[in-house]
Amino acid sequence: PKGITPNGDGDNDLFRPKYRCQITQYKLSIYNRWGDFIFFTTDPGVAWNGKHNGEPASLGTYVWVVEYIDELNAKYYRKSGAVTLIR
């Protein structure tokens, strides 16, 4: 998604990149507009819930970076984008 609204209504409450292959060595990092580290996971089943240190993160745009290896062809991928946090 391009934006998330983590208000508990079940629609767009979480952010996680979509992938269409068998992956390994997965890393998802999220940063605020000043480059401060906000979220990190190595589990592709874990999504960002719009919180930082257990508190709701500030509204705005965040940069995400995902790195992984496609197991089928053993190729490394690094992709990035932006997601907007809206309430």
SEFIZA-3560 file (N, C-alpha, C; in Angstrom, 3 decimals):
REM SEFIZA-3560
<numar><xx>0.821</xx><yy>-1.207</yy><zz>0.000</zz><atom>N</atom></numar>
<numar><xx>0.000</xx><yy>0.000</yy><zz>0.000</zz><atom>CA</atom></numar>
<numar><xx>0.855</xx><yy>1.259</yy><zz>0.000</zz><atom>C</atom></numar>
<numar><xx>0.310</xx><yy>2.336</yy><zz>-0.492</zz><atom>N</atom></numar>
<numar><xx>1.003</xx><yy>3.634</yy><zz>-0.485</zz><atom>CA</atom></numar>
<numar><xx>0.763</xx><yy>4.367</yy><zz>0.825</zz><atom>C</atom></numar>
<numar><xx>-0.280</xx><yy>3.963</yy><zz>1.557</zz><atom>N</atom></numar>
<numar><xx>-0.591</xx><yy>4.605</yy><zz>2.828</zz><atom>CA</atom></numar>
<numar><xx>-1.234</xx><yy>3.622</yy><zz>3.776</zz><atom>C</atom></numar>
<numar><xx>-1.068</xx><yy>3.888</yy><zz>5.075</zz><atom>N</atom></numar>
<numar><xx>-1.727</xx><yy>3.058</yy><zz>6.084</zz><atom>CA</atom></numar>
<numar><xx>-2.473</xx><yy>3.962</yy><zz>7.061</zz><atom>C</atom></numar>
<numar><xx>-3.541</xx><yy>3.412</yy><zz>7.601</zz><atom>N</atom></numar>
<numar><xx>-4.362</xx><yy>4.105</yy><zz>8.591</zz><atom>CA</atom></numar>
<numar><xx>-4.526</xx><yy>3.163</yy><zz>9.779</zz><atom>C</atom></numar>
<numar><xx>-3.538</xx><yy>3.092</yy><zz>10.656</zz><atom>N</atom></numar>
<numar><xx>-3.583</xx><yy>2.132</yy><zz>11.763</zz><atom>CA</atom></numar>
<numar><xx>-4.562</xx><yy>2.533</yy><zz>12.860</zz><atom>C</atom></numar>
<numar><xx>-5.856</xx><yy>2.500</yy><zz>12.531</zz><atom>N</atom></numar>
<numar><xx>-6.882</xx><yy>2.899</yy><zz>13.489</zz><atom>CA</atom></numar>
<numar><xx>-7.692</xx><yy>1.714</yy><zz>14.015</zz><atom>C</atom></numar>
<numar><xx>-7.295</xx><yy>0.494</yy><zz>13.658</zz><atom>N</atom></numar>
<numar><xx>-7.955</xx><yy>-0.694</yy><zz>14.188</zz><atom>CA</atom></numar>
<numar><xx>-9.223</xx><yy>-1.100</yy><zz>13.481</zz><atom>C</atom></numar>
<numar><xx>-9.528</xx><yy>-0.484</yy><zz>12.328</zz><atom>N</atom></numar>
<numar><xx>-10.765</xx><yy>-0.854</yy><zz>11.632</zz><atom>CA</atom></numar>
<numar><xx>-10.600</xx><yy>-2.046</yy><zz>10.695</zz><atom>C</atom></numar>
<numar><xx>-9.364</xx><yy>-2.577</yy><zz>10.592</zz><atom>N</atom></numar>
<numar><xx>-9.120</xx><yy>-3.735</yy><zz>9.741</zz><atom>CA</atom></numar>
<numar><xx>-8.782</xx><yy>-3.403</yy><zz>8.301</zz><atom>C</atom></numar>
<numar><xx>-8.866</xx><yy>-2.137</yy><zz>7.916</zz><atom>N</atom></numar>
<numar><xx>-8.521</xx><yy>-1.705</yy><zz>6.558</zz><atom>CA</atom></numar>
<numar><xx>-7.226</xx><yy>-0.892</yy><zz>6.598</zz><atom>C</atom></numar>
<numar><xx>-6.212</xx><yy>-1.362</yy><zz>5.894</zz><atom>N</atom></numar>
<numar><xx>-4.933</xx><yy>-0.651</yy><zz>5.790</zz><atom>CA</atom></numar>
<numar><xx>-4.314</xx><yy>-0.318</yy><zz>7.143</zz><atom>C</atom></numar>
<numar><xx>-4.433</xx><yy>-1.220</yy><zz>8.108</zz><atom>N</atom></numar>
<numar><xx>-3.854</xx><yy>-0.989</yy><zz>9.434</zz><atom>CA</atom></numar>
<numar><xx>-2.370</xx><yy>-1.316</yy><zz>9.492</zz><atom>C</atom></numar>
<numar><xx>-1.878</xx><yy>-2.112</yy><zz>8.542</zz><atom>N</atom></numar>
<numar><xx>-0.497</xx><yy>-2.587</yy><zz>8.574</zz><atom>CA</atom></numar>
<numar><xx>0.192</xx><yy>-2.337</yy><zz>7.245</zz><atom>C</atom></numar>
<numar><xx>1.536</xx><yy>-2.233</yy><zz>7.298</zz><atom>N</atom></numar>
<numar><xx>2.327</xx><yy>-2.120</yy><zz>6.081</zz><atom>CA</atom></numar>
<numar><xx>3.308</xx><yy>-3.280</yy><zz>5.996</zz><atom>C</atom></numar>
<numar><xx>3.318</xx><yy>-3.924</yy><zz>4.837</zz><atom>N</atom></numar>
<numar><xx>4.283</xx><yy>-4.980</yy><zz>4.534</zz><atom>CA</atom></numar>
<numar><xx>4.389</xx><yy>-5.071</yy><zz>3.018</zz><atom>C</atom></numar>
<numar><xx>5.616</xx><yy>-5.081</yy><zz>2.484</zz><atom>N</atom></numar>
<numar><xx>5.771</xx><yy>-5.235</yy><zz>1.034</zz><atom>CA</atom></numar>
<numar><xx>5.243</xx><yy>-6.587</yy><zz>0.564</zz><atom>C</atom></numar>
<numar><xx>4.705</xx><yy>-6.611</yy><zz>-0.637</zz><atom>N</atom></numar>
<numar><xx>4.250</xx><yy>-7.868</yy><zz>-1.237</zz><atom>CA</atom></numar>
<numar><xx>5.401</xx><yy>-8.489</yy><zz>-2.016</zz><atom>C</atom></numar>
<numar><xx>5.455</xx><yy>-9.790</yy><zz>-2.031</zz><atom>N</atom></numar>
<numar><xx>6.470</xx><yy>-10.505</yy><zz>-2.801</zz><atom>CA</atom></numar>
<numar><xx>5.819</xx><yy>-11.718</yy><zz>-3.430</zz><atom>C</atom></numar>
<numar><xx>6.398</xx><yy>-12.172</yy><zz>-4.536</zz><atom>N</atom></numar>
<numar><xx>5.793</xx><yy>-13.275</yy><zz>-5.292</zz><atom>CA</atom></numar>
<numar><xx>6.782</xx><yy>-14.411</yy><zz>-5.527</zz><atom>C</atom></numar>
<numar><xx>7.646</xx><yy>-14.651</yy><zz>-4.589</zz><atom>N</atom></numar>
<numar><xx>8.625</xx><yy>-15.720</yy><zz>-4.744</zz><atom>CA</atom></numar>
<numar><xx>8.932</xx><yy>-16.300</yy><zz>-3.374</zz><atom>C</atom></numar>
<numar><xx>9.651</xx><yy>-17.387</yy><zz>-3.363</zz><atom>N</atom></numar>
<numar><xx>10.117</xx><yy>-17.983</yy><zz>-2.109</zz><atom>CA</atom></numar>
<numar><xx>11.338</xx><yy>-17.186</yy><zz>-1.672</zz><atom>C</atom></numar>
<numar><xx>11.263</xx><yy>-16.541</yy><zz>-0.494</zz><atom>N</atom></numar>
<numar><xx>12.351</xx><yy>-15.659</yy><zz>-0.100</zz><atom>CA</atom></numar>
<numar><xx>13.111</xx><yy>-16.176</yy><zz>1.116</zz><atom>C</atom></numar>
<numar><xx>14.337</xx><yy>-15.689</yy><zz>1.223</zz><atom>N</atom></numar>
<numar><xx>15.186</xx><yy>-15.971</yy><zz>2.364</zz><atom>CA</atom></numar>
<numar><xx>15.984</xx><yy>-14.711</yy><zz>2.668</zz><atom>C</atom></numar>
<numar><xx>16.569</xx><yy>-14.633</yy><zz>3.814</zz><atom>N</atom></numar>
<numar><xx>17.379</xx><yy>-13.499</yy><zz>4.260</zz><atom>CA</atom></numar>
<numar><xx>16.628</xx><yy>-12.178</yy><zz>4.084</zz><atom>C</atom></numar>
<numar><xx>15.395</xx><yy>-12.166</yy><zz>4.527</zz><atom>N</atom></numar>
<numar><xx>14.504</xx><yy>-11.016</yy><zz>4.417</zz><atom>CA</atom></numar>
<numar><xx>14.835</xx><yy>-9.964</yy><zz>5.474</zz><atom>C</atom></numar>
<numar><xx>14.824</xx><yy>-8.703</yy><zz>5.079</zz><atom>N</atom></numar>
<numar><xx>15.009</xx><yy>-7.577</yy><zz>5.996</zz><atom>CA</atom></numar>
<numar><xx>14.119</xx><yy>-6.436</yy><zz>5.541</zz><atom>C</atom></numar>
<numar><xx>13.301</xx><yy>-5.922</yy><zz>6.448</zz><atom>N</atom></numar>
<numar><xx>12.477</xx><yy>-4.755</yy><zz>6.176</zz><atom>CA</atom></numar>
<numar><xx>12.843</xx><yy>-3.676</yy><zz>7.178</zz><atom>C</atom></numar>
<numar><xx>13.221</xx><yy>-2.507</yy><zz>6.675</zz><atom>N</atom></numar>
<numar><xx>13.561</xx><yy>-1.362</yy><zz>7.518</zz><atom>CA</atom></numar>
<numar><xx>12.667</xx><yy>-0.196</yy><zz>7.126</zz><atom>C</atom></numar>
<numar><xx>12.254</xx><yy>0.586</yy><zz>8.137</zz><atom>N</atom></numar>
<numar><xx>11.451</xx><yy>1.780</yy><zz>7.896</zz><atom>CA</atom></numar>
<numar><xx>12.110</xx><yy>2.946</yy><zz>8.625</zz><atom>C</atom></numar>
<numar><xx>12.171</xx><yy>4.091</yy><zz>7.905</zz><atom>N</atom></numar>
<numar><xx>12.815</xx><yy>5.298</yy><zz>8.421</zz><atom>CA</atom></numar>
<numar><xx>11.872</xx><yy>6.487</yy><zz>8.280</zz><atom>C</atom></numar>
<numar><xx>11.997</xx><yy>7.456</yy><zz>9.195</zz><atom>N</atom></numar>
<numar><xx>11.199</xx><yy>8.667</yy><zz>9.044</zz><atom>CA</atom></numar>
<numar><xx>11.878</xx><yy>9.619</yy><zz>8.063</zz><atom>C</atom></numar>
<numar><xx>11.302</xx><yy>10.782</yy><zz>7.850</zz><atom>N</atom></numar>
<numar><xx>11.824</xx><yy>11.692</yy><zz>6.829</zz><atom>CA</atom></numar>
<numar><xx>13.179</xx><yy>12.289</yy><zz>7.170</zz><atom>C</atom></numar>
<numar><xx>13.616</xx><yy>12.158</yy><zz>8.424</zz><atom>N</atom></numar>
<numar><xx>14.940</xx><yy>12.621</yy><zz>8.832</zz><atom>CA</atom></numar>
<numar><xx>15.966</xx><yy>11.494</yy><zz>8.812</zz><atom>C</atom></numar>
<numar><xx>15.538</xx><yy>10.314</yy><zz>8.399</zz><atom>N</atom></numar>
<numar><xx>16.438</xx><yy>9.167</yy><zz>8.331</zz><atom>CA</atom></numar>
<numar><xx>16.578</xx><yy>8.408</yy><zz>9.630</zz><atom>C</atom></numar>
<numar><xx>15.745</xx><yy>8.734</yy><zz>10.622</zz><atom>N</atom></numar>
<numar><xx>15.778</xx><yy>8.010</yy><zz>11.894</zz><atom>CA</atom></numar>
<numar><xx>15.140</xx><yy>6.639</yy><zz>11.723</zz><atom>C</atom></numar>
<numar><xx>15.763</xx><yy>5.640</yy><zz>12.312</zz><atom>N</atom></numar>
<numar><xx>15.299</xx><yy>4.261</yy><zz>12.245</zz><atom>CA</atom></numar>
<numar><xx>14.010</xx><yy>4.123</yy><zz>13.052</zz><atom>C</atom></numar>
<numar><xx>12.948</xx><yy>3.576</yy><zz>12.446</zz><atom>N</atom></numar>
<numar><xx>11.637</xx><yy>3.456</yy><zz>13.083</zz><atom>CA</atom></numar>
<numar><xx>11.237</xx><yy>1.999</yy><zz>13.332</zz><atom>C</atom></numar>
<numar><xx>11.535</xx><yy>1.108</yy><zz>12.374</zz><atom>N</atom></numar>
<numar><xx>11.046</xx><yy>-0.275</yy><zz>12.453</zz><atom>CA</atom></numar>
<numar><xx>11.988</xx><yy>-1.186</yy><zz>11.690</zz><atom>C</atom></numar>
<numar><xx>12.134</xx><yy>-2.425</yy><zz>12.195</zz><atom>N</atom></numar>
<numar><xx>12.956</xx><yy>-3.428</yy><zz>11.509</zz><atom>CA</atom></numar>
<numar><xx>12.407</xx><yy>-4.818</yy><zz>11.813</zz><atom>C</atom></numar>
<numar><xx>12.404</xx><yy>-5.687</yy><zz>10.798</zz><atom>N</atom></numar>
<numar><xx>12.058</xx><yy>-7.088</yy><zz>10.996</zz><atom>CA</atom></numar>
<numar><xx>12.798</xx><yy>-7.952</yy><zz>9.985</zz><atom>C</atom></numar>
<numar><xx>13.047</xx><yy>-9.176</yy><zz>10.380</zz><atom>N</atom></numar>
<numar><xx>13.599</xx><yy>-10.176</yy><zz>9.460</zz><atom>CA</atom></numar>
<numar><xx>12.563</xx><yy>-11.260</yy><zz>9.169</zz><atom>C</atom></numar>
<numar><xx>11.359</xx><yy>-11.079</yy><zz>9.651</zz><atom>N</atom></numar>
<numar><xx>10.270</xx><yy>-12.036</yy><zz>9.456</zz><atom>CA</atom></numar>
<numar><xx>9.294</xx><yy>-11.486</yy><zz>8.423</zz><atom>C</atom></numar>
<numar><xx>9.184</xx><yy>-12.103</yy><zz>7.245</zz><atom>N</atom></numar>
<numar><xx>8.279</xx><yy>-11.581</yy><zz>6.217</zz><atom>CA</atom></numar>
<numar><xx>6.806</xx><yy>-11.604</yy><zz>6.628</zz><atom>C</atom></numar>
<numar><xx>6.475</xx><yy>-12.306</yy><zz>7.680</zz><atom>N</atom></numar>
<numar><xx>5.104</xx><yy>-12.337</yy><zz>8.171</zz><atom>CA</atom></numar>
<numar><xx>4.778</xx><yy>-11.215</yy><zz>9.145</zz><atom>C</atom></numar>
<numar><xx>5.776</xx><yy>-10.422</yy><zz>9.510</zz><atom>N</atom></numar>
<numar><xx>5.572</xx><yy>-9.320</yy><zz>10.453</zz><atom>CA</atom></numar>
<numar><xx>5.465</xx><yy>-8.015</yy><zz>9.684</zz><atom>C</atom></numar>
<numar><xx>4.429</xx><yy>-7.242</yy><zz>9.982</zz><atom>N</atom></numar>
<numar><xx>4.176</xx><yy>-5.971</yy><zz>9.308</zz><atom>CA</atom></numar>
<numar><xx>4.354</xx><yy>-4.814</yy><zz>10.285</zz><atom>C</atom></numar>
<numar><xx>4.606</xx><yy>-3.617</yy><zz>9.736</zz><atom>N</atom></numar>
<numar><xx>4.683</xx><yy>-2.413</yy><zz>10.560</zz><atom>CA</atom></numar>
<numar><xx>3.278</xx><yy>-1.952</yy><zz>10.889</zz><atom>C</atom></numar>
<numar><xx>3.020</xx><yy>-1.686</yy><zz>12.154</zz><atom>N</atom></numar>
<numar><xx>1.689</xx><yy>-1.288</yy><zz>12.609</zz><atom>CA</atom></numar>
<numar><xx>1.551</xx><yy>0.221</yy><zz>12.833</zz><atom>C</atom></numar>
<numar><xx>2.504</xx><yy>1.002</yy><zz>12.344</zz><atom>N</atom></numar>
<numar><xx>2.423</xx><yy>2.452</yy><zz>12.488</zz><atom>CA</atom></numar>
<numar><xx>2.885</xx><yy>2.963</yy><zz>13.829</zz><atom>C</atom></numar>
<numar><xx>3.580</xx><yy>2.110</yy><zz>14.583</zz><atom>N</atom></numar>
<numar><xx>4.070</xx><yy>2.524</yy><zz>15.903</zz><atom>CA</atom></numar>
<numar><xx>5.595</xx><yy>2.565</yy><zz>15.920</zz><atom>C</atom></numar>
<numar><xx>6.106</xx><yy>3.378</yy><zz>16.840</zz><atom>N</atom></numar>
<numar><xx>7.539</xx><yy>3.480</yy><zz>17.081</zz><atom>CA</atom></numar>
<numar><xx>7.744</xx><yy>3.444</yy><zz>18.590</zz><atom>C</atom></numar>
<numar><xx>8.511</xx><yy>2.464</yy><zz>19.057</zz><atom>N</atom></numar>
<numar><xx>8.732</xx><yy>2.264</yy><zz>20.505</zz><atom>CA</atom></numar>
<numar><xx>7.413</xx><yy>2.124</yy><zz>21.262</zz><atom>C</atom></numar>
<numar><xx>6.440</xx><yy>1.447</yy><zz>20.642</zz><atom>N</atom></numar>
<numar><xx>5.164</xx><yy>1.177</yy><zz>21.290</zz><atom>CA</atom></numar>
<numar><xx>4.160</xx><yy>2.306</yy><zz>21.263</zz><atom>C</atom></numar>
<numar><xx>4.539</xx><yy>3.463</yy><zz>20.725</zz><atom>N</atom></numar>
<numar><xx>3.651</xx><yy>4.621</yy><zz>20.641</zz><atom>CA</atom></numar>
<numar><xx>3.302</xx><yy>4.899</yy><zz>19.181</zz><atom>C</atom></numar>
<numar><xx>2.134</xx><yy>5.470</yy><zz>18.922</zz><atom>N</atom></numar>
<numar><xx>1.802</xx><yy>5.817</yy><zz>17.540</zz><atom>CA</atom></numar>
<numar><xx>2.859</xx><yy>6.749</yy><zz>16.945</zz><atom>C</atom></numar>
<numar><xx>3.326</xx><yy>6.416</yy><zz>15.760</zz><atom>N</atom></numar>
<numar><xx>4.310</xx><yy>7.258</yy><zz>15.068</zz><atom>CA</atom></numar>
<numar><xx>3.618</xx><yy>8.513</yy><zz>14.554</zz><atom>C</atom></numar>
<numar><xx>4.396</xx><yy>9.548</yy><zz>14.313</zz><atom>N</atom></numar>
<numar><xx>3.865</xx><yy>10.804</yy><zz>13.783</zz><atom>CA</atom></numar>
<numar><xx>3.293</xx><yy>10.595</yy><zz>12.388</zz><atom>C</atom></numar>
<numar><xx>2.270</xx><yy>11.359</yy><zz>12.079</zz><atom>N</atom></numar>
<numar><xx>1.715</xx><yy>11.328</yy><zz>10.728</zz><atom>CA</atom></numar>
<numar><xx>2.766</xx><yy>11.818</yy><zz>9.760</zz><atom>C</atom></numar>
<numar><xx>2.755</xx><yy>11.266</yy><zz>8.553</zz><atom>N</atom></numar>
<numar><xx>3.703</xx><yy>11.702</yy><zz>7.547</zz><atom>CA</atom></numar>
<numar><xx>4.153</xx><yy>10.563</yy><zz>6.665</zz><atom>C</atom></numar>
<numar><xx>5.170</xx><yy>10.831</yy><zz>5.888</zz><atom>N</atom></numar>
<numar><xx>5.687</xx><yy>9.854</yy><zz>4.934</zz><atom>CA</atom></numar>
<numar><xx>6.945</xx><yy>9.199</yy><zz>5.483</zz><atom>C</atom></numar>
<numar><xx>7.033</xx><yy>7.889</yy><zz>5.316</zz><atom>N</atom></numar>
<numar><xx>8.144</xx><yy>7.080</yy><zz>5.792</zz><atom>CA</atom></numar>
<numar><xx>8.755</xx><yy>6.336</yy><zz>4.610</zz><atom>C</atom></numar>
<numar><xx>10.050</xx><yy>6.145</yy><zz>4.671</zz><atom>N</atom></numar>
<numar><xx>10.767</xx><yy>5.408</yy><zz>3.631</zz><atom>CA</atom></numar>
<numar><xx>10.941</xx><yy>3.970</yy><zz>4.089</zz><atom>C</atom></numar>
<numar><xx>10.673</xx><yy>3.023</yy><zz>3.197</zz><atom>N</atom></numar>
<numar><xx>10.897</xx><yy>1.615</yy><zz>3.509</zz><atom>CA</atom></numar>
<numar><xx>11.952</xx><yy>1.063</yy><zz>2.565</zz><atom>C</atom></numar>
<numar><xx>12.722</xx><yy>0.111</yy><zz>3.102</zz><atom>N</atom></numar>
<numar><xx>13.731</xx><yy>-0.604</yy><zz>2.325</zz><atom>CA</atom></numar>
<numar><xx>13.560</xx><yy>-2.076</yy><zz>2.633</zz><atom>C</atom></numar>
<numar><xx>13.402</xx><yy>-2.893</yy><zz>1.598</zz><atom>N</atom></numar>
<numar><xx>13.300</xx><yy>-4.333</yy><zz>1.783</zz><atom>CA</atom></numar>
<numar><xx>14.442</xx><yy>-4.996</yy><zz>1.012</zz><atom>C</atom></numar>
<numar><xx>15.078</xx><yy>-5.957</yy><zz>1.663</zz><atom>N</atom></numar>
<numar><xx>16.150</xx><yy>-6.735</yy><zz>1.050</zz><atom>CA</atom></numar>
<numar><xx>15.809</xx><yy>-8.207</yy><zz>1.233</zz><atom>C</atom></numar>
<numar><xx>16.068</xx><yy>-8.996</yy><zz>0.201</zz><atom>N</atom></numar>
<numar><xx>15.807</xx><yy>-10.428</yy><zz>0.293</zz><atom>CA</atom></numar>
<numar><xx>16.522</xx><yy>-11.157</yy><zz>-0.823</zz><atom>C</atom></numar>
<numar><xx>16.552</xx><yy>-12.460</yy><zz>-0.682</zz><atom>N</atom></numar>
<numar><xx>17.104</xx><yy>-13.324</yy><zz>-1.726</zz><atom>CA</atom></numar>
<numar><xx>15.988</xx><yy>-14.225</yy><zz>-2.222</zz><atom>C</atom></numar>
<numar><xx>15.826</xx><yy>-14.280</yy><zz>-3.538</zz><atom>N</atom></numar>
<numar><xx>14.885</xx><yy>-15.187</yy><zz>-4.181</zz><atom>CA</atom></numar>
<numar><xx>15.536</xx><yy>-16.568</yy><zz>-4.168</zz><atom>C</atom></numar>
<numar><xx>14.954</xx><yy>-17.501</yy><zz>-3.423</zz><atom>N</atom></numar>
<numar><xx>15.553</xx><yy>-18.829</yy><zz>-3.287</zz><atom>CA</atom></numar>
<numar><xx>15.664</xx><yy>-19.574</yy><zz>-4.608</zz><atom>C</atom></numar>
<numar><xx>14.717</xx><yy>-19.377</yy><zz>-5.513</zz><atom>N</atom></numar>
<numar><xx>14.699</xx><yy>-20.107</yy><zz>-6.775</zz><atom>CA</atom></numar>
<numar><xx>15.932</xx><yy>-19.813</yy><zz>-7.629</zz><atom>C</atom></numar>
<numar><xx>16.289</xx><yy>-18.530</yy><zz>-7.746</zz><atom>N</atom></numar>
<numar><xx>17.444</xx><yy>-18.191</yy><zz>-8.585</zz><atom>CA</atom></numar>
<numar><xx>18.630</xx><yy>-17.651</yy><zz>-7.791</zz><atom>C</atom></numar>
<numar><xx>18.522</xx><yy>-17.660</yy><zz>-6.462</zz><atom>N</atom></numar>
<numar><xx>19.586</xx><yy>-17.184</yy><zz>-5.564</zz><atom>CA</atom></numar>
<numar><xx>20.010</xx><yy>-15.752</yy><zz>-5.884</zz><atom>C</atom></numar>
<numar><xx>19.054</xx><yy>-14.932</yy><zz>-6.308</zz><atom>N</atom></numar>
<numar><xx>19.341</xx><yy>-13.553</yy><zz>-6.666</zz><atom>CA</atom></numar>
<numar><xx>18.948</xx><yy>-12.621</yy><zz>-5.522</zz><atom>C</atom></numar>
<numar><xx>19.831</xx><yy>-11.643</yy><zz>-5.237</zz><atom>N</atom></numar>
<numar><xx>19.606</xx><yy>-10.649</yy><zz>-4.189</zz><atom>CA</atom></numar>
<numar><xx>18.797</xx><yy>-9.477</yy><zz>-4.754</zz><atom>C</atom></numar>
<numar><xx>17.819</xx><yy>-9.019</yy><zz>-3.988</zz><atom>N</atom></numar>
<numar><xx>17.010</xx><yy>-7.870</yy><zz>-4.369</zz><atom>CA</atom></numar>
<numar><xx>17.020</xx><yy>-6.850</yy><zz>-3.239</zz><atom>C</atom></numar>
<numar><xx>17.043</xx><yy>-5.578</yy><zz>-3.617</zz><atom>N</atom></numar>
<numar><xx>16.894</xx><yy>-4.469</yy><zz>-2.673</zz><atom>CA</atom></numar>
<numar><xx>15.933</xx><yy>-3.482</yy><zz>-3.319</zz><atom>C</atom></numar>
<numar><xx>14.807</xx><yy>-3.272</yy><zz>-2.653</zz><atom>N</atom></numar>
<numar><xx>13.789</xx><yy>-2.374</yy><zz>-3.186</zz><atom>CA</atom></numar>
<numar><xx>13.427</xx><yy>-1.357</yy><zz>-2.107</zz><atom>C</atom></numar>
<numar><xx>12.965</xx><yy>-0.195</yy><zz>-2.549</zz><atom>N</atom></numar>
<numar><xx>12.590</xx><yy>0.831</yy><zz>-1.586</zz><atom>CA</atom></numar>
<numar><xx>11.394</xx><yy>1.610</yy><zz>-2.111</zz><atom>C</atom></numar>
<numar><xx>10.787</xx><yy>2.343</yy><zz>-1.206</zz><atom>N</atom></numar>
<numar><xx>9.641</xx><yy>3.153</yy><zz>-1.565</zz><atom>CA</atom></numar>
<numar><xx>9.228</xx><yy>3.999</yy><zz>-0.386</zz><atom>C</atom></numar>
<numar><xx>8.025</xx><yy>4.535</yy><zz>-0.459</zz><atom>N</atom></numar>
<numar><xx>7.505</xx><yy>5.383</yy><zz>0.605</zz><atom>CA</atom></numar>
<numar><xx>6.104</xx><yy>4.940</yy><zz>0.971</zz><atom>C</atom></numar>
<numar><xx>5.765</xx><yy>5.110</yy><zz>2.232</zz><atom>N</atom></numar>
<numar><xx>4.424</xx><yy>4.826</yy><zz>2.714</zz><atom>CA</atom></numar>
<numar><xx>4.020</xx><yy>6.002</yy><zz>3.601</zz><atom>C</atom></numar>
<numar><xx>2.773</xx><yy>6.433</yy><zz>3.455</zz><atom>N</atom></numar>
<numar><xx>2.281</xx><yy>7.566</yy><zz>4.231</zz><atom>CA</atom></numar>
<numar><xx>1.409</xx><yy>7.068</yy><zz>5.364</zz><atom>C</atom></numar>
<numar><xx>1.681</xx><yy>7.570</yy><zz>6.547</zz><atom>N</atom></numar>
<numar><xx>0.910</xx><yy>7.225</yy><zz>7.744</zz><atom>CA</atom></numar>
<numar><xx>-0.182</xx><yy>8.288</yy><zz>7.917</zz><atom>C</atom></numar>
<numar><xx>-1.431</xx><yy>7.840</yy><zz>7.859</zz><atom>N</atom></numar>
<numar><xx>-2.609</xx><yy>8.715</yy><zz>7.931</zz><atom>CA</atom></numar>
<numar><xx>-3.472</xx><yy>8.203</yy><zz>9.072</zz><atom>C</atom></numar>
<numar><xx>-4.158</xx><yy>9.063</yy><zz>9.753</zz><atom>N</atom></numar>
<numar><xx>-5.085</xx><yy>8.632</yy><zz>10.803</zz><atom>CA</atom></numar>
<numar><xx>-6.508</xx><yy>8.949</yy><zz>10.423</zz><atom>C</atom></numar>
//
